[in-house]
Every structure is written in structure tokens, then in C-alpha cells.
Amino acid sequence: VQLQAYGGGLVQAGGSLRLSCAASGRTFSIGAMGWFRQAPGKEREFVAAIRVMRGDGLDYADSVKGRFTISRDNANNTVYLQMNSLKPEDTAVYYCNVIIRASIYWGQGTQVTVSS
């Protein structure tokens, strides 16, 4: 499974960005798709996830609730992260992942930088 993430960039505080992540390869039986992020000097942390099978369950980190929205396009095996009201503390490398049965696959990461 290969994951290609894109959409990162530099934005001012209060601005918006939309990240996309397309999965290819052996993508049948994707159970969930999600986003994590890692800021310099910090551990990778959960941002948002969406269930693909068995309904549309969503989950968000408290720090992004009300500002970020995760969505998916099953036909194209793509997950999106709409990020609004961005803050400097959202600056990080954002990674997408997919869960297929008991395996987790990661994308290469895309840099998001929010200036104050």
C-alpha cells in the first residue's frame, strides 16, 4: 500500500489548508483512514480519523475539534483534512495513515507551517 499526501504549505494564523492523501496498491478492506502530526522536538500525535468500513465514525483530537474536518472518498481511496482557523501551534509535519486489517500504513508526510 502506498500513500501520497499533499496540500501542505505556509499559511497565516486564522487561515485554512486542505490536506489530501490518496492510497494505492492493495487497498481493499481499508478499515479506517486518519491523520497524525509531529512538531519539531515532539512526539507524533493523533489528529483525526474516519472509519471506512462499518459506518462513518469520526474521531478528533481535542486540540482540533471544531476547526478541522476529516472526510473521505471511498471510490478513490482518498482521505481529506480540512483545516480552518489555523494556529501557530498547528505547525507540524502531517502524516496520513490507513488501517487494513491489523496493519497500519503511513504516508511520507506534508509540512504545514502557520505563521503568527
SVG drawing of the C-alpha trace seen along z (x, -y; Angstrom):
<svg xmlns="http://www.w3.org/2000/svg" viewBox="-23 -37 36 45">
<polyline fill="none" stroke="black" stroke-width="0.4" points="0.0,0.0 1.3,-3.4 0.1,-6.7 0.6,-10.1 -0.1,-13.1 -0.2,-16.7 -1.7,-20.1 0.6,-21.4 2.2,-24.8 2.7,-28.1 -0.4,-30.0 -1.0,-32.8 -2.8,-32.3 -6.5,-32.1 -6.1,-30.8 -7.1,-27.4 -5.5,-24.5 -6.8,-21.2 -4.7,-18.1 -5.3,-15.1 -4.0,-11.6 -4.5,-9.0 -4.0,-5.3 -3.0,-3.0 -2.0,0.6 -3.7,3.3 -6.3,1.0 -9.2,3.4 -10.5,3.9 -9.4,0.4 -10.9,0.2 -10.0,-3.4 -8.0,-6.4 -6.5,-9.1 -4.1,-11.9 -1.3,-12.4 1.2,-15.2 4.6,-15.7 6.0,-19.1 9.8,-19.6 11.0,-18.1 7.7,-16.4 6.2,-13.0 3.8,-12.2 0.3,-12.8 -3.2,-11.8 -5.2,-14.4 -8.3,-12.8 -9.6,-9.5 -12.5,-8.3 -13.9,-4.8 -14.3,-3.4 -16.0,-0.1 -18.9,0.3 -20.2,-3.2 -18.8,-6.7 -17.3,-7.0 -15.2,-10.1 -12.7,-10.9 -10.8,-14.1 -8.1,-15.3 -9.4,-17.8 -7.0,-20.4 -8.5,-20.4 -12.2,-19.8 -14.4,-22.5 -11.6,-23.6 -10.6,-20.5 -12.8,-18.2 -11.9,-14.8 -13.7,-13.3 -13.2,-10.5 -13.8,-9.5 -14.1,-5.7 -14.2,-5.4 -10.8,-7.0 -9.4,-5.7 -8.7,-9.3 -8.9,-11.0 -9.0,-14.7 -8.3,-17.0 -9.9,-20.5 -8.1,-22.7 -9.7,-26.0 -8.8,-28.7 -5.2,-27.5 -2.9,-28.4 0.9,-28.6 0.7,-25.5 -0.7,-23.5 2.7,-23.8 3.9,-20.3 4.6,-17.6 1.2,-15.9 1.1,-12.2 -1.8,-10.2 -2.3,-6.5 -4.6,-3.7 -5.5,-0.6 -6.0,2.6 -6.9,5.5 -4.2,5.5 -1.7,3.4 -1.0,-0.3 0.5,-2.0 1.9,-5.6 2.4,-8.3 5.5,-10.4 4.2,-13.5 3.5,-17.0 4.7,-20.2 2.2,-22.6 3.6,-25.9 1.3,-28.5 2.8,-32.0 1.7,-34.3"/>
</svg>
